[in-house]
Amino acid sequence: MSVQSSIADMIRDAANEVLHSRVPEGFQWIEAYGQYYSPSCGFFYDPNTSLFYHSESETYYIFNDDTQQYEVYKCMKKGWLFHIFQIRLHLMFLGCRNKKNATIAD
């Protein structure tokens, strides 16, 4: 074994140790996804981005080191709040349209 390959191995091992040290307890490596998964809570963890993903709610979370809490990073699922905004937008559009028609009729 050459000195260069042993140094490269040491650097790779150190980098892997840092990445894996941030993995929460109970998460298992899933090679097919290149991520960790917790069967008990249903979350994936990507060590490259430090994001947690909950597939059922289609939501990404990030751990805030300052507050020591998880925060929503991005929600991919269009839930009830999205639909409420759609309805409000539709009603606002109808309101504007009705005002325009009333002005034309006058």
C-alpha positions as CSV (number, residue, x, y, z in Angstrom):
1,M,0.0,0.0,0.0
2,S,1.4,3.3,-1.0
3,V,1.6,6.4,1.3
4,Q,-0.7,8.3,-1.1
5,S,-3.5,5.7,-1.0
6,S,-3.3,5.5,2.7
7,I,-3.6,9.3,3.0
8,A,-6.5,9.3,0.6
9,D,-8.1,6.6,2.6
10,M,-7.7,8.6,5.8
11,I,-9.2,11.7,4.2
12,R,-12.1,9.7,2.8
13,D,-12.7,8.0,6.1
14,A,-12.6,11.3,8.0
15,A,-15.1,12.9,5.6
16,N,-17.4,9.9,5.9
17,E,-17.2,10.1,9.7
18,V,-18.2,13.7,9.6
19,L,-21.1,13.0,7.3
20,H,-22.3,10.1,9.3
21,S,-21.9,11.8,12.7
22,R,-24.8,14.1,11.8
23,V,-27.2,11.2,11.1
24,P,-29.9,10.9,13.8
25,E,-30.2,7.8,15.8
26,G,-32.4,5.1,14.3
27,F,-31.8,6.0,10.7
28,Q,-30.6,3.2,8.4
29,W,-28.6,3.7,5.2
30,I,-30.6,2.9,2.0
31,E,-28.1,2.4,-0.8
32,A,-30.8,2.6,-3.6
33,Y,-31.7,6.1,-2.5
34,G,-28.3,7.3,-1.3
35,Q,-30.1,8.4,1.9
36,Y,-30.9,7.3,5.4
37,Y,-34.3,6.2,6.4
38,S,-36.1,5.9,9.7
39,P,-38.8,3.2,9.6
40,S,-40.1,4.4,13.0
41,C,-41.0,7.9,11.9
42,G,-41.0,7.6,8.1
43,F,-38.4,10.3,7.4
44,F,-35.5,10.2,4.9
45,Y,-32.3,12.1,5.7
46,D,-29.9,13.3,2.9
47,P,-26.4,13.7,4.4
48,N,-25.4,15.8,1.4
49,T,-28.0,18.5,1.9
50,S,-28.8,17.9,5.6
51,L,-32.5,17.9,4.7
52,F,-35.1,15.6,6.1
53,Y,-37.9,14.4,3.9
54,H,-41.3,13.0,4.9
55,S,-42.8,11.3,1.9
56,E,-46.4,11.1,3.2
57,S,-46.7,14.9,3.6
58,E,-44.2,15.6,0.8
59,T,-42.4,18.1,3.1
60,Y,-38.7,18.8,3.5
61,Y,-37.3,19.9,6.9
62,I,-34.0,21.3,8.0
63,F,-32.5,21.4,11.5
64,N,-31.8,24.9,12.8
65,D,-28.7,24.7,14.9
66,D,-29.4,28.0,16.6
67,T,-32.9,27.2,17.8
68,Q,-32.2,23.4,18.0
69,Q,-35.6,22.8,16.2
70,Y,-36.7,21.4,12.9
71,E,-38.2,23.9,10.5
72,V,-40.1,23.4,7.3
73,Y,-37.8,23.9,4.4
74,K,-40.2,23.2,1.5
75,C,-43.6,21.6,1.1
76,M,-44.2,19.9,-2.2
77,K,-47.8,18.8,-1.5
78,K,-50.6,21.2,-2.4
79,G,-52.7,21.0,0.8
80,W,-55.8,22.7,2.0
81,L,-54.0,26.0,2.4
82,F,-53.1,26.0,-1.3
83,H,-56.8,25.4,-2.1
84,I,-58.0,28.2,0.1
85,F,-55.6,30.6,-1.7
86,Q,-57.0,29.3,-5.0
87,I,-60.6,29.9,-3.9
88,R,-59.7,33.4,-2.7
89,L,-58.0,34.3,-5.9
90,H,-61.0,33.0,-7.9
91,L,-63.4,35.1,-5.7
92,M,-61.2,38.2,-6.1
93,F,-61.1,37.7,-9.8
94,L,-64.9,37.3,-9.9
95,G,-65.3,40.4,-7.7
96,C,-63.1,42.4,-10.1
97,R,-65.0,41.1,-13.1
98,N,-68.4,41.9,-11.5
99,K,-67.3,45.5,-10.8
100,K,-66.1,45.9,-14.4
101,N,-69.4,44.6,-15.7
102,A,-71.4,46.9,-13.4
103,T,-69.3,49.9,-14.6
104,I,-70.0,49.0,-18.2
105,A,-73.7,48.6,-17.6
106,D,-73.9,52.0,-15.9
